[in-house]
Amino acid sequence: MRFNRPHRPFRRDPVTTGQHRRKPPGEQQRAAGPFASSRRRLLITSATVVSAVLVAVLALRDASGPEQGAAGADADCRPTALLEPPCGAWFGAFVPHERDDLPEKVRAYEKRVGRALDIVYTYHDMSLPEGTRREGQLLTPEEQRVGRDHLLLLSWESKWWGGTKKQQPTWKQIAAGELDEKVIDVQARRIKDYGKKVFLSFDLEMDTRTPANGTPADFVKAYRHIHDRFRELGVDNVVWTWITTGYLDHADVIKRMYPGDEYVDWVGYNQYNYYRCHDAGWLTFAQTQNATHDWIRQNISDDKPLMLSEFGTAADSARPQRQAEWYAQVPGVLKGLEGVKAALQWNYRDPGPHCNLALANDAAWDSLRKAVSDPYLNQPLK
């Protein structure tokens, strides 16, 4: 389920930062005294022998592959307890699917993009089971199948899609514990029983949901209640992911809706090149990301891992190659966004005319395929 997002302002170009330079080693003092010449000859001979031994050792090491724990080896790049890849970033996507075909649609996307996804993104409401209805069920059988060899990001919305106004949960009701028995506790136990760690987001883009769902303070109380309720039930396999639009006209509201560092593991934001969808000018990938990234680092968290939880671009019918050119910029820009540890492509449409953000042609698919083959976006899952 998607939202009509407001127009995005122009994003400034990235700022080039300086690089740390290695300090030169100190110089050894020269030998002195009457036997200096002999000592120098002895040192030269010893150095030659040591060098030969080192060359032989290095040759043997290269022949047998990198040592366990060596810099750059998979052992050093395994994800942390909070699913952060230390040596690069995850690549994921929202793949459009029906109720029962998520595994098949994920495989089809992966075949087209030439690699496996790291993260698969799905959405749920807070409805109660009715007949075959499963929108409110976290970790459906299909998601669990996909989760065998992927990370899962579950977006949980305080909605009853297609329900009556009376059925729509409010943040005040959630904070007061009114949904605990039938909704919160049930889904918490499902996640606990699943065992594997999952990313969980409550009410993504919350800055678009106020005041309809409540005040920013109401959201914070509801978020904290869910978090604390999971903890009380012994659920320790959730990575708490707080996702905003990143729309800087909402900056004050976004700040007031942050639950606090102790309640958040990752910070995400959703920025796009909407182009004609919002009657905007064309924005490069860098222009969609940099200002929001810098603002979050300055105003929300300066050290939490960041997630581009949705990114993408509309096509330009007048310039069919433009979407491909846009995706070609992704790896280079991504490496310059400090702390961004995941990027999830939105391969679907938003409501409204000219709002199809899916990959539009073979050139765009080929460009994304090349972009996400970059080693930076290919990190070990275990």
C-alpha positions as CSV (number, residue, x, y, z in Angstrom):
1,M,0.0,0.0,0.0
2,R,1.4,3.3,-1.0
3,F,0.9,7.0,-0.3
4,N,0.7,10.1,-2.5
5,R,4.0,11.7,-1.5
6,P,4.5,15.5,-1.6
7,H,6.8,17.2,-4.1
8,R,10.5,16.7,-3.5
9,P,12.7,19.8,-3.5
10,F,16.0,19.9,-5.4
11,R,18.8,18.1,-3.8
12,R,22.2,19.6,-3.6
13,D,25.3,17.8,-5.0
14,P,27.4,15.8,-2.6
15,V,30.3,17.4,-0.7
16,T,33.7,16.0,-1.2
17,T,35.3,15.0,2.0
18,G,39.0,14.7,2.7
19,Q,40.7,11.3,3.0
20,H,42.8,10.1,6.0
21,R,46.5,9.9,5.0
22,R,48.8,7.3,6.3
23,K,51.6,8.7,8.4
24,P,55.2,7.9,7.1
25,P,57.1,5.5,9.3
26,G,60.0,6.9,11.4
27,E,63.5,6.7,10.1
28,Q,65.9,4.3,11.7
29,Q,69.0,5.9,13.2
30,R,72.3,5.1,11.5
31,A,74.8,2.9,13.3
32,A,77.8,4.7,14.7
33,G,81.2,3.8,16.2
34,P,84.2,1.9,15.0
35,F,82.3,-1.2,14.0
36,A,79.6,0.6,12.1
37,S,80.7,-0.7,8.7
38,S,80.7,-4.3,9.8
39,R,77.3,-3.9,11.5
40,R,75.9,-2.4,8.3
41,R,77.1,-5.4,6.2
42,L,75.6,-7.8,8.8
43,L,72.3,-5.9,8.7
44,I,72.2,-5.9,4.9
45,T,72.9,-9.7,4.8
46,S,70.3,-10.4,7.5
47,A,67.7,-8.2,5.7
48,T,68.4,-10.1,2.5
49,V,67.7,-13.4,4.2
50,V,64.6,-12.1,5.9
51,S,63.3,-10.7,2.7
52,A,63.7,-14.0,0.9
53,V,61.9,-15.8,3.7
54,L,59.0,-13.3,3.6
55,V,58.7,-13.6,-0.2
56,A,58.4,-17.4,0.2
57,V,55.8,-17.1,3.0
58,L,53.8,-14.6,1.0
59,A,53.9,-16.8,-2.1
60,L,52.6,-19.8,0.0
61,R,49.8,-17.6,1.5
62,D,48.7,-16.4,-1.9
63,A,48.7,-19.9,-3.3
64,S,46.5,-21.1,-0.5
65,G,44.1,-18.1,-0.5
66,P,43.4,-15.5,2.1
67,E,43.8,-16.3,5.8
68,Q,40.7,-16.6,8.0
69,G,40.1,-13.1,9.4
70,A,42.5,-11.4,6.9
71,A,41.5,-8.0,5.8
72,G,38.9,-8.2,3.0
73,A,38.1,-11.9,3.7
74,D,34.5,-12.9,4.3
75,A,35.3,-13.6,7.9
76,D,35.8,-9.8,8.5
77,C,32.7,-8.9,6.4
78,R,30.1,-11.1,8.1
79,P,27.1,-9.1,9.3
80,T,26.9,-7.8,12.8
81,A,24.3,-8.7,15.4
82,L,22.2,-5.9,14.0
83,L,22.5,-7.2,10.5
84,E,24.9,-4.5,9.4
85,P,27.4,-5.5,6.7
86,P,30.7,-3.9,7.7
87,C,32.4,-4.0,4.3
88,G,29.7,-2.6,2.1
89,A,25.9,-2.5,1.8
90,W,23.0,-4.8,1.2
91,F,20.9,-4.7,-2.0
92,G,17.2,-5.4,-1.8
93,A,13.9,-4.6,-3.4
94,F,10.2,-4.4,-3.2
95,V,9.0,-7.0,-5.7
96,P,5.3,-6.7,-6.7
97,H,3.5,-9.9,-5.9
98,E,0.1,-11.5,-5.1
99,R,-0.8,-13.4,-2.0
100,D,0.8,-16.7,-2.9
101,D,3.5,-16.0,-5.4
102,L,6.2,-14.1,-3.5
103,P,8.9,-16.8,-3.9
104,E,8.3,-17.0,-7.7
105,K,8.2,-13.2,-8.2
106,V,11.5,-12.8,-6.2
107,R,13.2,-15.5,-8.3
108,A,12.0,-13.8,-11.5
109,Y,13.3,-10.4,-10.3
110,E,16.6,-12.0,-9.4
111,K,17.0,-13.7,-12.8
112,R,16.4,-10.3,-14.5
113,V,18.8,-8.4,-12.3
114,G,21.5,-11.1,-12.4
115,R,21.9,-11.8,-8.7
116,A,20.2,-12.8,-5.5
117,L,18.6,-10.1,-3.4
118,D,19.9,-9.6,0.1
119,I,16.7,-8.1,1.5
120,V,13.1,-8.7,0.4
121,Y,10.7,-6.0,1.5
122,T,7.0,-6.8,2.2
123,Y,4.1,-4.9,3.7
124,H,1.4,-5.8,6.3
125,D,-1.5,-4.2,8.1
126,M,-2.9,-4.8,11.5
127,S,-6.1,-6.6,10.5
128,L,-7.4,-9.7,12.2
129,P,-7.6,-13.0,10.3
130,E,-10.9,-13.4,8.5
131,G,-11.3,-16.4,6.2
132,T,-8.4,-16.3,3.8
133,R,-7.3,-12.8,4.8
134,R,-3.6,-12.8,5.8
135,E,-2.6,-9.1,5.3
136,G,-2.2,-8.8,9.1
137,Q,-0.1,-11.9,9.4
138,L,3.6,-11.3,9.7
139,L,5.9,-14.0,8.3
140,T,3.4,-15.7,6.0
141,P,4.5,-19.2,4.7
142,E,5.6,-17.5,1.5
143,E,7.8,-15.0,3.4
144,Q,9.3,-17.8,5.5
145,R,10.2,-19.7,2.3
146,V,11.9,-16.6,0.9
147,G,13.6,-16.0,4.3
148,R,15.5,-19.2,4.1
149,D,18.1,-17.5,2.0
150,H,17.2,-13.8,2.2
151,L,16.9,-11.2,4.9
152,L,13.3,-9.9,5.4
153,L,12.2,-6.3,6.0
154,L,8.6,-6.4,7.3
155,S,6.7,-3.1,7.1
156,W,3.8,-3.2,9.7
157,E,1.2,-0.5,9.3
158,S,-1.4,0.6,11.8
159,K,-4.1,0.1,9.2
160,W,-6.9,-2.3,8.3
161,W,-6.7,-2.2,4.5
162,G,-10.1,-2.1,3.1
163,G,-11.7,-1.9,6.6
164,T,-14.2,0.5,8.0
165,K,-13.2,3.7,9.8
166,K,-14.0,2.0,13.1
167,Q,-11.6,-0.8,12.3
168,Q,-8.6,1.5,11.8
169,P,-6.2,1.3,14.7
170,T,-5.0,4.6,16.2
171,W,-1.7,5.3,17.9
172,K,-3.4,6.0,21.1
173,Q,-5.1,2.6,21.1
174,I,-1.8,0.9,20.4
175,A,0.0,2.8,23.1
176,A,-2.7,2.0,25.6
177,G,-2.3,-1.7,24.9
178,E,-5.8,-2.2,23.4
179,L,-4.3,-4.2,20.5
180,D,-1.9,-6.3,22.6
181,E,-3.9,-9.5,23.0
182,K,-5.3,-9.9,19.5
183,V,-2.6,-8.2,17.3
184,I,0.7,-7.2,18.9
185,D,1.3,-10.3,21.0
186,V,0.1,-12.7,18.3
187,Q,2.6,-11.3,15.8
188,A,5.4,-10.9,18.3
189,R,5.1,-14.7,19.0
190,R,5.1,-15.5,15.3
191,I,8.4,-13.6,14.9
192,K,9.9,-15.2,18.0
193,D,9.0,-18.7,16.7
194,Y,10.5,-17.8,13.3
195,G,13.9,-17.6,15.1
196,K,15.9,-15.8,12.4
197,K,16.5,-12.1,12.7
198,V,14.2,-9.8,10.7
199,F,14.1,-6.1,10.1
200,L,10.8,-4.7,11.4
201,S,9.4,-1.2,10.6
202,F,6.3,0.2,12.3
203,D,4.3,2.8,10.3
204,L,6.9,3.7,7.7
205,E,6.7,7.3,6.5
206,M,5.0,8.2,9.7
207,D,5.4,11.9,8.9
208,T,2.6,11.5,6.2
209,R,0.3,9.9,8.8
210,T,-0.1,12.7,11.2
211,P,-2.5,14.2,12.2
212,A,-4.8,11.5,10.8
213,N,-3.4,8.7,13.0
214,G,-2.6,11.0,15.9
215,T,0.1,13.5,17.0
216,P,3.9,12.9,16.8
217,A,3.9,12.2,20.5
218,D,1.2,9.6,20.0
219,F,3.3,7.9,17.4
220,V,6.4,7.8,19.7
221,K,4.3,6.2,22.5
222,A,2.8,3.6,20.1
223,Y,6.2,2.7,18.7
224,R,7.8,2.4,22.1
225,H,4.9,0.3,23.4
226,I,5.3,-2.2,20.5
227,H,9.0,-2.3,21.1
228,D,8.7,-2.8,24.8
229,R,5.9,-5.4,24.4
230,F,8.1,-7.5,22.1
231,R,10.9,-7.3,24.7
232,E,8.5,-8.4,27.5
233,L,7.6,-11.4,25.4
234,G,11.2,-12.3,24.9
235,V,11.4,-11.5,21.2
236,D,15.1,-10.8,20.6
237,N,15.3,-11.4,16.8
238,V,13.9,-8.0,15.7
239,V,16.1,-5.3,14.2
240,W,14.1,-2.2,14.8
241,T,14.0,0.0,11.6
242,W,12.5,3.5,11.7
243,I,11.6,4.7,8.3
244,T,10.6,8.3,7.3
245,T,10.0,9.9,3.9
246,G,13.1,12.0,4.3
247,Y,11.1,14.9,2.9
248,L,12.8,17.9,4.4
249,D,9.7,20.1,4.4
250,H,8.6,17.7,7.2
251,A,11.9,18.1,9.1
252,D,10.4,19.4,12.3
253,V,7.7,16.7,12.4
254,I,10.3,14.0,11.6
255,K,12.5,15.0,14.5
256,R,9.5,14.9,16.9
257,M,8.6,11.4,15.7
258,Y,11.9,9.8,16.4
259,P,11.4,7.4,19.3
260,G,15.0,7.6,20.6
261,D,18.3,5.8,20.0
262,E,17.5,3.0,22.5
263,Y,14.4,2.1,20.4
264,V,15.9,2.2,17.0
265,D,18.6,0.0,15.4
266,W,18.5,1.3,11.8
267,V,17.2,4.6,10.3
268,G,15.6,4.5,6.8
269,Y,14.3,7.0,4.4
270,N,12.5,6.9,1.0
271,Q,13.6,9.4,-1.7
272,Y,12.9,9.2,-5.4
273,N,13.3,10.9,-8.7
274,Y,9.5,11.4,-9.3
275,Y,10.0,13.7,-12.3
276,R,6.6,14.2,-14.0
277,C,4.8,12.2,-11.3
278,H,5.0,15.3,-9.0
279,D,5.6,17.9,-11.8
280,A,9.2,18.1,-10.7
281,G,12.4,18.5,-12.6
282,W,14.7,15.5,-13.3
283,L,16.9,14.7,-10.3
284,T,20.0,12.6,-10.4
285,F,20.4,9.8,-7.8
286,A,22.8,12.0,-5.9
287,Q,20.3,14.9,-5.9
288,T,17.6,12.6,-4.4
289,Q,19.8,11.4,-1.6
290,N,22.4,13.8,-0.3
291,A,20.5,16.5,1.5
292,T,18.3,14.0,3.4
293,H,21.3,11.9,4.3
294,D,23.2,14.9,5.6
295,W,20.1,16.2,7.5
296,I,19.5,12.8,9.2
297,R,23.2,12.6,10.2
298,Q,23.0,16.0,11.8
299,N,19.5,15.8,13.4
300,I,18.5,12.2,14.0
301,S,21.6,10.0,14.4
302,D,25.2,10.4,13.6
303,D,26.1,6.7,13.9
304,K,23.2,4.4,13.3
305,P,23.3,2.4,10.1
306,L,21.2,4.0,7.4
307,M,18.9,2.3,4.8
308,L,17.6,3.7,1.5
309,S,14.5,1.7,2.3
310,E,13.0,2.7,-1.1
311,F,14.7,4.3,-4.0
312,G,13.9,4.6,-7.7
313,T,13.2,6.8,-10.6
314,A,10.4,7.5,-13.1
315,A,11.2,7.0,-16.7
316,D,11.5,9.8,-19.3
317,S,9.5,8.9,-22.4
318,A,11.3,11.6,-24.4
319,R,14.7,10.1,-23.4
320,P,14.4,6.3,-23.1
321,Q,18.0,5.9,-21.9
322,R,17.6,8.3,-19.1
323,Q,16.5,5.8,-16.5
324,A,19.4,3.6,-17.3
325,E,21.8,6.5,-16.9
326,W,20.2,7.2,-13.5
327,Y,20.8,3.7,-12.2
328,A,24.4,3.7,-13.5
329,Q,25.2,6.4,-10.9
330,V,24.0,4.3,-7.9
331,P,27.2,2.5,-6.8
332,G,29.5,5.5,-7.0
333,V,27.1,7.8,-5.1
334,L,26.2,5.1,-2.5
335,K,29.9,4.6,-1.5
336,G,30.0,8.3,-0.6
337,L,26.9,8.2,1.6
338,E,28.5,7.6,5.0
339,G,26.8,4.9,7.0
340,V,24.3,3.8,4.3
341,K,24.3,0.0,4.7
342,A,21.4,-1.0,2.5
343,A,19.6,0.2,-0.6
344,L,16.2,-1.2,-1.7
345,Q,14.9,-0.6,-5.2
346,W,11.2,0.1,-5.5
347,N,10.1,-1.7,-8.6
348,Y,6.5,-0.6,-8.8
349,R,4.2,2.4,-9.3
350,D,2.9,5.1,-7.1
351,P,-0.7,6.4,-7.4
352,G,-1.2,9.1,-10.0
353,P,-0.4,9.8,-13.7
354,H,3.3,9.4,-14.8
355,C,4.0,7.7,-11.4
356,N,5.3,4.3,-12.6
357,L,8.6,4.0,-10.9
358,A,9.3,0.4,-12.1
359,L,12.2,-0.3,-14.5
360,A,10.8,0.7,-17.9
361,N,12.9,-1.1,-20.5
362,D,15.8,-3.5,-21.1
363,A,18.4,-0.7,-21.0
364,A,17.2,0.2,-17.4
365,W,17.4,-3.4,-16.3
366,D,20.8,-3.9,-17.8
367,S,22.0,-0.7,-16.1
368,L,20.7,-1.8,-12.7
369,R,22.1,-5.3,-13.3
370,K,25.6,-3.8,-13.8
371,A,25.2,-1.4,-10.9
372,V,24.3,-4.1,-8.3
373,S,27.1,-6.4,-9.5
374,D,29.5,-3.9,-7.8
375,P,31.5,-5.8,-5.1
376,Y,30.4,-3.1,-2.6
377,L,26.8,-4.4,-2.9
378,N,27.7,-8.0,-2.7
379,Q,28.3,-8.9,0.9
380,P,28.2,-12.3,2.7
381,L,24.9,-13.0,4.4
382,K,26.5,-15.3,7.0
